[in-house]
Amino acid sequence: MKQISPIKAESPNATRSSGWRHELRAMVELAWPLVLTNLTMALIGASDVLMIGWLGAADLAGASIGFNFNMVAAIFCMGLVTASAPMMASEIGRKPNSVRDVRRTFRQSCWVAISIIVPIWLVLWWTEYWLVLLGQKPEIASIAQDYVRTYMFSVLPFLLLIIARNFLSALERPIWSLVIGIGGVLVNIMVNYLLIFGNYGFPALGVVGAGFASIFSNSAMFIAMMVVIGRDKQFRRYHLLGNFWRADWPRFRQTWALGLPIAVTFGLEGGVFSIAALLMGRLDTISIAAHAIAIQIASLSFMVPMGLGQAATVRVGIGYGRKDSVLITRAGWTGFYLGTGFMVLMALFILAFPSPLASLFLDRSNADADAVLALAIEFLFIAAIFQIVDGAQVVGMGMLRGLHDTRVPMFIAAFGYWGIGIGVGAWLSFGAGWRGAGLWTGLAAGLSVVAVLMVTRWMMRGRLDLVPSAQ
């Protein structure tokens, strides 16, 4: 593991200044591969939406509804295994040469993923039934089910990939995640091209082809990651899969205890956007398609503060393990300023170029393309505004996660995402007649509330005894 060099003794002001520069360098070195890796993961979903969009608005709407329905479950599961990041980071902070405890966390996180996936698959198999029950048009629900019944089998390799990525991040060596992620994007695009449209003699499977592409790309990335971990001398000493079948109930329960609030929080956030897509479906097909485009563009920029939040979790977690309040403070605020600063720039970029961005996802020869484009541009203007608070809330959540503080943030998320986000959004959309723009306005309001409350809790961390006392 890369070791951070100590800071030389200087005057108090110089020491503080060099300490912040040191943390900025450490944060950037850890975060940029995570950010780019997140972008590659988002590009896999974006390439699906982009290429399915060429089939027409109905296929785009159905696949988008199905993808969002599937992602509620996938994001919940991702939250469970995300507990492995602060657990491994704090173990390494407590004991830099720790091997056994890191391996225990990795192994039991894999078992957590395996234990949750079967009931998730059972729910997702009946996607059409649930969507019709929620008021979706039967023809759109049928397309969604065709997509999900294939795509859902990509969730397990995706979760195992996340655990492997968290291991590399805890060791502050995330570059292999990026390299493999880039390969995954290229593989996904290639298989999409072959199976969605039936090129080079392959069957034209439409949205089902995109599901198969996701299974293949996620599985290939996980296998590649484990090959790297098994062959690199810095990683193989952990023997991550050694005694894999041996029960370790204390660590299994500990992973569930820390991960369940994260999972609920992730599920609440992912569920908000999925419910927003379902509510769009109660309007019309054009609204669903425009929402799918706008949310994909917003999701791509969101990957940067998300990566910085993951880096903040690791850096704060290391400080938590060391009981180093100075490192905790510097790591948290450094990630926060970088994340929100980037989102300010992205908001300006989206405001400047909404039409060219939205046009990337449409075949302008389709009869409904102009209507979808006009509505997507309207949504993007609102999305540009909430970019800033979205970045602030995800980094703030990552900072608190590094302190193993997950339960109260879960309740903050429930209140902000659902009480404010969906509550206000649904009223504006259907009660005040704002339609799709009302839903996006509600989402922006909910994210603002969550951001303020997360940052406030971080600022009160000492008073709330979230920071361990040095002994």
N, C-alpha and C positions, 0 to 999 in steps of 0.2 A: 504494500500500500504506500502511496505517495505520502511522505511526511512533510508537514508544513514547518518551515524553518522558524526558529524563535526570533522574536523582535529584540533588537539590541536596545540596551538601556539608553534613554535620551532624556531630554527635559520633558516634563509632564505633557505640555502641548504637543511637542514633536512626537512623543510616544503615542498619544491619542491619534494624531494624524496618520502616523505610519501604521498604527493598528487598523484603522479604517481602510487604508490603502491595501494592507495585507488581506483583509477580509474581502474587499472588493475583488482582488485578484483571485482568491480562493473560490469565491462565489461564481465568478465568471467562468473559471476553468472547469468547475463542476457543472454549471448550468448550461453552457452552450451545447454540449453534446445531448443533454436531456431535452433541451428546447428543440433541437433539430430532430431528435428521435421522435418527440411528440408530433412534430410536423409530418414526419414520415407516416406515423400511425394515422394522423388525420387525413393525409393524402390518399391513403388506402380507401377510406370512406368517401372522400371527395371524388376519387377516380371512379368509384362505383356510381355515384350520383351523376357525375359528368357524362359517363358513357351510357347509363340507363336513360338519361335525359334526351339522348339522341333518338331513342325509340318513340318518344312522344310524351305528352303531359300525363296521360292515364298511367303509363308504366312508371313514370317518375313519381307520381302521387302515391301509387300503391307501394312501390319500393321504399319511398320515404316514410310512409306510415309504418310499414313493417320494420324498417331499420330503427325508427324511434321506439317502437314497442319492444323490439329485441334489446335495444340499448339500455332501457330501464333495468332489465334483469342483468345485463352484462356489467353495467356500471355498479350495481349493488354488489355483485360478486367481486368486482375490481376493488371496491372499498374494503371488503374483508381481507384480501391479500395485501392491500396497501399497508396494513399494520406491520408487515415485515420490514418496511423501510425504517421507521423510527426505532423499532426493536433492534434491528441489526446495527443501526448507527449508534444508538446509545450503548450497546454492548461493546462496540469497537472503541467508543469514547472512554468507556470505563476501563477497558483492557485492550490496548491496540493489537496485541497478538492473539486475541481470542479466536479460537477455531471451533471448539465444540458447541458453544452457545449459538454462534452464527449458523452452524450446520443444523442445529436443532430447530431454529426459527425457520430456516429455508425449508426443511423437510416437512414440518408441521403446517406451514403455509400451503404447501402443495396438497397436503391431505385436506386442508380446509376447502381448497378449490374443488377437489374431487368430491367431497361430501355434499357440497351445495349444488353441483351442476345437474345431477339427475332430476331433482324436483323442478329446477329451472327449465330443463328440456321438456318436462311433462306439461308445464304451463304454456310454453312457446309453441308446442305442437298444435295447439288449438287456437292459434292466432285469429283465424277468421271468425270463430265463434265470439271471442272476446271483443273484437273490433265491431262486429255487427251489434253486439250488446251495448257497446258504447256509442252507437249511433252513426257508424260509418256506412257509406254506400256499399252494398254487397259486392259490386264488381271491383271496387277498390280494395275491399277486405280480402277478396279472393286472390288478387295479385300479390297483396302483402303476405298472405299465408304461403304462397308458392315460394316467395323469396326467403321468408323466415325459416321454413322447414329445411332449407339447405344451410342458410347462413348461421343458424343457431349452433351447428356443430363446430363452428370456428371459435366458439367462446372458450372452451376448455384450453386449447393450445394458447389462446390469447392470455388467459389468466396465468398459466405457467410461464409464459414469456414475461409477464409483468413481474413475477417473483424473481426471475433471473435478472431482470433489469434492476430491481431494487437491490439485489446482492451486489452488483457492480457499482451502483450508485453509493451504497454504504461504504464501499472501499474507495470511493472517489475515483473510480476508473470507468466512466460510462461510455468511452469512445467506441467500444465494440457494439454497444446498443445502437449507436448511430450507423455504423457501417452495415450491420445486419438489417437495420430498418430501411436504409436506402435500397438494399437488395430486395426487401419485401415489397416495396412500392413498385419496383420494376417488374417483379414476378406477377404481382396482382394486375397491373395494367396489361401485361402480355396475355395472361390467362383470360381476363375480361374480354380482350380483343378477339380471342379465339372462340370463347364459349357464348358470349352475349350475341354476337353477330354471325357466328358460324363460319369464320374465315379459315382458309387452308384445309378445308375438308372436315372440320369439326362441326358437330351439330349446333344449330342456332337455338340456344336455350333461353334467350332473353334474360329476365331478372334472375332466373334460377342459375344461369351461368355465372352471374356476379356472386351468388352465394358460394358456389363451388370454388371460385377464385379466392374468396376470403379464407375458406378452409385450407386450401393449398398453401397460400402465402403465410398465414399464421403458423401453420404446422412447420413449414420450412424454416421460418425464423426461429422458432423455439429449438428445433433440432440443431440449427447452426449455432445458436447461443450455447447450448450444452456441449457441443463439440469444442468450442473455444474455451469454455470454462474447464473442460476436462484435459485440454492439451496445454494451456498456458501455465507455466510453473508457478506464477503468482496466485493462481486461482485453484489449481488442482489439489493443493495441500489441504483444502477444506473438505474434500471428499463428500461433496454435497449430497450425493445419492447413496452414500454408504449407509448400510443398515436401514434402508428406506422403509422396509416393512415393519420395523420395530416400533411398537406403540410408545408414545411419549405424551400421555394424557395431560400432565401439568402444562407443558408448552402449548399443546393443542388448545386447552381451555384459555390460556393466556392470550393466544392469538385471536380467538373468538371474542374475548372480553374487550380487547383494544380495538379489534377490527369491526365489530358489529356497529358501534356508533358511527364509525367512518362509513361503513356500508350504507347505513340509513341516510347519512348526510349526502353521500354521493347519489343514492337512489332518489332522494328528495329533489336534488338539483337536476339530475337527468330526467326524472319524472315530470318536472315542470315543463321542460321543453317538449317532452313527448305528449303531455296533455295539451300543450299549446298546439302541437301538430294535429291532434285529434279534434280540438275545437276548431281549427282551421278547416278540417274535413267536414264540419257541420255547416260551413259557409258554401264553398264550391271547390271544384278541382283546380281552378286557376289559383286560388288562395293557397292551397296545399303546395302546389308546384313553386310558387313565388316564395313561400316560407322555407321550402327545402333549399332553395338557392341562397337566400339571405342567411340562413342558419349555418350553411356550409362555409360561407365567407367569414362569418363571425367566428366560427369554430377554428378556422385556420389561424387567425390572429391570437385566439385564446390559448393556443398551444405554447406561446412564449411565456406569459405569466404562469401558466400551469407548470412548465418546466422550472421556472424560478421558484415556484412554491415547493416543488419536489426537492430542489437544491436547498431551499431554506429548511425544509424538514430534516434533511441529513445534517446540515451544518449546525442547526439549533440542537438536533438530537445528540451530536457529538459533544456540544457544550453541556447538554443536560447530563450525559454520562460522566463528564469530567467535573460536574458541579461548578462550571465556570460561567458566572453571570455576565461577565464582560463579553465573552464569545457569543453567548446567547443573544445579547442586545445587538451587537454588531451584525451578526448573521441575519437576524430577523429583519432589521431595518434596511440592510443592504438589499436583500431580496425584494422587500416591499417597494423601495424607491425605483429599483430597476424595472420591476413589473409594471407599476402604474405609469412610469415615464414612457415605456414602450407603447402602452395602450393609448396614451395621449397622441402619440405620433400616428398610430394606426387609425384612430378616430378621424384625424385630419385627412389621411390618405383615402379612407372610404368616402368621406364627404366630397373629396375632390374628384373621384373617379367611380361613381356608382354604376353608371351604365356599362362601361367596358368590363367591369368585374362581373356583373350579372350576365352579360352576353356570353361569357365563356361557357355557361352551363346550358345554352340553348342552341337548337338548330333553327335559325331564323326562317327557314322555309316552311316550318310547321305553321298551321293556320292560327294556333293560339299563342305563338311565341311573343308577339307584341304585347298582348294583354298580360302575360306572365312577367315580361320584362318591366313594364310600367309599375306593376304592383311590387315586384322585388326591389326596385329602386326606392319606392316609398318606405318599405320595411328597412332598407339599408340606412336611410337617414336616421331612423330611430336607433338601429343597431350601433351606429357610429357613436351615439351619445352614451349608450350603456357600456361600451368597450372599457371605459376607464374604471367604472365601479366593478365591473366583472373581473378585471385584473386585480383590483384591490382586495376583493373578497376571497379570490382563490389563493393569493399569496398569504393573506392573513390567516386563512385556514391551515395552510402548510406550516406557518410559523408556530401556531398553537399545537399542531400535530407533533412537531418536534419535541414539545414539552409533554407528550403523552396526554394532552388535553383534548379529548374527543367527545365527551358526553354533552357538555354545555353547548359547544358549537353545533351539535346535532339539533338541539332545540332552537337555537338561533336560526338554523337553516330551515327548519319546519315553519317557523313563524314568517320569515322573510320570503322564502320561495313560494309557499302555498298561501299563507294568510294574506300577504300583500301581493305577491306576483300573480298568482292565479285568481285570487279574489278580486283584486282591482282590475286585472286584465279582462276577466270574463264579464264584469259589469260594464266596462267601457266598450267592449266588443258588442255585446248583445243588448245591454240595457241602454247605453248612451248612443248606440248605433255607429260606433267607430270601426266596426268590423275587424279586419286583421290588424290594423294600426293600433287598435285598442289593446289587443293581446300583447303586442310588442311594447307598448307603453307600460302596461302592468308588469311585464318582465323586468323592464328597466327600473321601475320603482322598487320591486322586490330585491333585486341585486344591490341597490343603493342601501337599503336597510341592513342587509346582511353585511355589507362591507363596513358600514359604520360600527355595527355591534362587534364584529370580529376584531377590528382595530382597537376599539375601546377595551375589549377584554385583554388584548395583548399589552396595552399600556398599563393595565392594572395587574399584570402578572405577579408582581412582587407582593402586592397587597392581598392577592388571592392565594398566595402560597403555591403558585405553579412552578416556581424556580427552586430547585433543591439547594439546601444550605451547604456551603463548603465545610468540610470537617478537618 
